[in-house]
Amino acid sequence: MKKLNTRSLVVCAIIVALCLVLGSLSYGIIQMFAEDKNMKHEFDEYEVTFSADARYPISGTLTVPRTERPPAAVVLVHGSGRVDRNETVGANYPFKEIAEGLAERGIAVLRYDKRTYTYNMPVAESADITVDAEATDDAEAAIRFLRGDGRVDGDGIYLLGHSLGAGLLSYIGKNEPVKGYIVMAGTLKTLWEVIIDQNLAALAENPEFDTPELREQLDAETKKTANLAEMSDEDAKNTVLFGLPATYLRSLERINAPELHLADDKPVIVLHGGRDRQAFPEYFEQWKAALAAHPNAEFILYPELNHLFGEYAGEPLPYLQLSGEYDARTPIHAAVLNDVAGFIARGQESKI
């Protein structure tokens, strides 16, 4: 497959390093559910297997609270890249913390290893891969699995997506209806637009790399996206944009998340960190504008939290060293878990 010119530091480094990961608010003590060995867990965990394609069985963990009746359940949808069931990033594992934190609040959670993680399928090296094969087919299979599992309420299934996964929820829900959606650190921009934003953020801190040659390269890649949605299968398989296969980017381009959310009217809550340096805070404002007419949409911005919904207390790092922020433990804040649990409780009480 054709590769981009790797001589420019910013274009390639950010694509690899950053796209991989990826009301009122009262801040209390951060609850480290996964690390407190003395905590008496009121839930059980089960290893499960399901599949959308018999060639690619998916392994996951179903976390179920010890309640008298089947609880509501959440399927977790990953961000970009080859990600495990815990969505491990540096020293952090937000999906494990979400699963355990919600289970402590009476909600079951299914998390699973992404297909591209289990079967070592790098998107950048797969000319004909789509977002369906990478992510959404397996998320739909996870919903079907839960719907038939007697340990949870099959009519009370929710989708929670983080980063790239947040923008896929209404598309998944169109094919496999759910009760509601939790959008965490999502963006309504196309992936290639996010890549440009991240490149520009890096250039702002590294003006020595902001050369006419690099700007021409960015402009040339941008122009190639003009007819992406209508690109033929053959052209898409032979085209690389911003280091990613056009087939993959085209499949994302065809998903209009706000349109789908407005069409199904299902409750949706949009959560965002004010110190998110990957899905920038202005993306949160775009969600608010796009879903302004939605009758069941809620929005919460956490001013002090980062892309992983933790509170990073270290010195601000240069943009090209952002992975260092994730090397520090920044557990999911308890306020986020409380807000998600409250949203689901309200949804379970409604007849929507």
N, C-alpha and C positions, 0 to 999 in steps of 0.2 A: 504494500500500500504506500502511496505517495505520502511523504512527510513534509512538514513545514521546515523552513530554514531555522535551525536551532541556534544560530549565532546570537540572536537577540535574547538577552537574559530574561527580560520581563515577560515577553509573550509566552515562552515555554515554561519558565519556572512557576508562574502563577497557575497556568492551566493544570500542571501536574500537582502542585502543592496545595492549592486552595480549592479547586473544583472537586478534589477528592473527598473532602469532608462533607467535601463538603465543600375603666373602673378605678377603683381606689386600690392601693397596694400598701400593705404594711409589712415591712421586712422584720423577720425574727431571726432566731438562730437557725442556721442551715442544718437540715436534718440529713445526715449521711446514712441513709437506710442500708446501703449495701455494705458499709464498713463497720457498723456497730454490732459487734459479735455478741453483745449482751442483750440485744433487743429480742424480745420474744415475738417471732414472726407468726402472724395469724393468717398464714396462707400456705398452700402447697404448690410445688412445681412439678410439672410432668414433661418429659421429653415426647415430642410429637413429630410426625412425618406426614406430609401431604404433597401434592404436585399438581401443576397445571399441564405439565408435559411429562409423560412417563420416563423420558430419558433423563430428566433432571429432578429427582426427588428432593424435597426441601425439608431440612431439619429445623426444628424450633423448640421453644420453651413456652408452655402454657402455665401462667401463674394464676392460681385460683384462690380467692379468699375463703376462709372457713365460715361460710354463712349458711343459714337455714334454707335459703332458696337460691336458685341459679342467678348469679349476678349479671349485670351488664358487662359487656366485654369490649375490649379495644384491640384493633389490629394496628401494629406499628409499621409505618412505611418509611424506609431509609432515605437518606440523602444520596448524592452521587458517589460513584466509585465502588470498589469492591469492599463491602462492609459486612461485618459479622452481626449476629443477632443482638449484641449489646451496643451496636454502633460505636465500637471502641475507637476513640480518637486520642492519641497520646496517652495521658494518664487517666482519661475519662471514659465512662461507659454509660452515656445518658439513657439508652433504651433499657438497660438493666435497672437503673434507678427509677425510671418511669414505671416499669413493670412492678417493681417491689413497692414503690410509693403508692401507686394506685391500688394495688392489692391490699395494702394496709388501710386503705380508705374504702374497701368493699367492692372493688372493680377488678374483674379478670382482665388479663392482658396476654396476647399472643405476639411474641417476637420471634424472628427466625433469621437464619443466615441467608444473605442475598445470593441469588443464583450465581452471579458473577464472582462472588467470594468463594463459594463451595467448589465451583468448577473452573476457577482460574480463567475467567473470560474478560480480559481487559477491553473495555468499550473502544478505546483508541485503536485497537488492533483488529477489530471486527467490522469489516466493510459493510455487512448487511444487517447488523444488529439494530433493533428498534427498542424504544422504551417499553414496549409490551413484553418483549423477551427479557429485557434487563430487569424490569420491576413490576409492571402492573398486572401481568398474567398471574404471577405468584401471589400478589396481594389479593386478587380476586379469588384464587384458590384457597387462601387463608380464610377469607370470609365464608366460603362454602363449607370449609372444614368446621369452623366454629358454629355455623348454623345447624350442623348435624351433630354437634357434641353436646351431650346431656348435662355437662358440668356448667354450662353457661346459658344465659337467656338468648336463644337464637333470634329473638325479635328485638334485642337490645344491643346490637353491634354498632360500634363507632369506629371511624378511621382517624388515626393520628399520624400526620406526616411531618417530617422535619426536613428543612432545607429544600432540596429538589423534590423530595417526596411530598412536601406540603402543597405543591402546585398540581399534583396528580390526583388528589383525593376525589374531586368531583367527577373526574373521568373514570376512576375506578368505580365510584358509586353509581354511575350511569349504567354500568354493566352488572354490578352486584349491589343492589340497593342496601343502604345502611340507615341507621337512625340519625347520625349527625357526623360532623367533621371538626377536628382540632388541627388548625394550621399553625405550625411552629416554625418561625424564621423562614417563611416562604417568600417567593418572589413571583410577580406576574410578568416579569421580563423573560425574554427567551434566554436560553443558556448562553448563547453567543453574546448577547447584550450584557449579561452578568460578567462574562469573561472580559469584555471591553472595560466595564466599570472597574473591575479589579486591576486590570492593567493600568488604567489611568490613575488609580489610587497609588499604585506602586511608583509610577512615573512622577507623581507629585512629590514624593519623598526622595526620588533619585533622578534629579534633572539631568545628571550626566549621561543617562541612558536615553533621554528624550531627544533623539536625533531625527533629522528629516527622513532618514532611511527607515527607522522604526515606524514613524508616522505613516509613511507610504505603505509599509507592510500591513499595518492595522487597517488603513483605508482599503487596500486591495482585498483583504479578507472580508471586510464589511460589504463591499460591493458584490462579492460572490454570494452573499446571503439574499440578494434582492428577489430571486425567484425560487427560494428554497422550498417553499410549500408546494409549488407546482413542478418541481424537478422530477424528471422521469426516474424510474427505478435504476435504470442502467447508468444514467449520469450520476445519481446519488451514490451508487456503489463505487464510482471512480473519482469521487470528489472528497477532499479533506478541507474542513473549515475550522480554523482556530485549533488545529491539532486533533479534531474529532471527525468521525465519519459523517458525511452529509445525510446518510440514511437515518442515523440516530437523531441528528438535530432536526431533520424534517419531521420525524415522528413526534417530537416535542412541539414543534412549530404549529402542528395541526390541533393542539389541545387548547381550547379557550376556557380556562378555569372559571372566570367570573360568569361567563354565559351559562355554563353548566350549573354553577351554584344557584344562579338566579332562576334557572329553569326548574330545578327540583325543590327549591324552597326549604330544604332540610336545614336544621340549626347548624350554624358554623361559628366557631370562635377563633379569632385570629390573635395569636400571641407573638410578641417580638421583643428582642432585647435592645435597649437603647445604646448598648456598646457593642453591637454586632458589627464586626468588621468584614464579614463575608456577604451576608444579605443585609445591606446597609439600611439604617433606620428609615430612610425615605421610601423604601419598599413597603413598609408598614402603612405609610400614608396612601400609597397607591392601592393597597387592599381596601382601605377605608373608602376611598373614592369609588372604586369599582363595585363595591357591594353596598353602596349607600342606600339603594332601593330594596335591599334584601330585608324582609320583615323579621328574620330570625338570626341576624348577624350581630356578634359581639366582638369588641376589640380591646385588647389590653397591651399596653407598652410598659415594660419593666426597665426603668431608666438605667439601672446599674448592672444589668445582666448582659452576657456576651452571646455568641452564636450557639453555645451549648447550654444556655440558660443557667449558667453559673456566674458567680461573682469573682472575677479575676482581680486579685489584690496586688499584683506585681507592678513593676514599672512598665509603662507602655512600650511595646516592642516595635521596631521598624516593620513595615508591612510585609516585606519579603522574609521576615523571621516570625511571621504570625503563628507558625506551628509551635513555637516556644510557649505561647499562651496556653495551648492545649496540653503541653507537657506538665503544667501545674494542675493540681486537683481543683476543679471548680464544679462541685456537685450541683445537680438540679436543685434550684431553690424551692423550699417548701411552699412558698406562695404560688409557684407555678402549678405544683401538684394539687394544691387546694382549689385553684381556679379551674383546672381540668375536671377534678372530681365534682365540683359544684355545677359545672356546665352539664355534665352527664346526669347528675341527679335531677336537674331541671328538665332535661330531655326525657328522662324516664317517667316523670310526672305528667308530661304533656301527651296529647293524643296525635301529635304530628307524625 
